[in-house]
């Protein structure tokens, strides 16, 4: 198996995994979504709420705010030594919020959450929570813990995680007259004419839409589209809770641990 980065920008990454089966590629995708733990608000104590939102709606909105996560400083509640429903400093982070609208309508943002630990905070300060009319007030305490996406979507570390087969595009130069029609209709611009010869570039951008074949006047078409069933291009977009590279590393670690556990169970069965 080989891994190579195609492109990384901000919270997104595109990388290629070669020499694996479709089953493994899908296992990696599902592990990224459902198994990598992140922080999210799970308990909210409403002290005062005179806004238009019910307490339950407010707690739900707070839970969906992505929080920065420190996997070295915190542990999953089920693995924590405190064994407490309330949690401790090793498995729980706390926040407070107190906002009051005086003479005009005020928007409550995620930045109004005040964390006890500066390392655990909302990834963005301008995520709207609720609007307060003049005279309305909101006062609460919120508690976040580590969890996994398989339990609730608020713990998913990614907003997108997809993979596709690596496309293969070949051109039979002896049959191509270099008219350029396929170049004009290719939505991803992977085809170009060089010295009146059709060439392929950035093949990983191809979506196999077949527009080049459909608009080619030659029959049979000199362009052949196919894909490799051992090479996959992944696209991962982090919510900001964890660096996107750490998410992929953690997913690979989770797969390794599960494979090791399965191996031990098989040995015991024998």
Protein Blocks (a to p, Z undefined) as FASTA:
>chain_A
ZZddfbdchjbccdddehiafklmmmmmmmmmmmmccdddfbdcdfbdcbfbdfklmmmm
mmmpccdddfklpccfklpmklpakbpfklcccdddddddfkbccdddfklpccfblklc
cfbfkbcfbdcdehiacddddddddddfklomklpcbfbdcddddddddddfklpgolom
mmmmmmnlpacceehiacdehkllpgolommmmmpmbdcdfbdcdddfkbccdddddehl
acfklmmmmmmmmmmmmmmmmmmmmmmmZZ
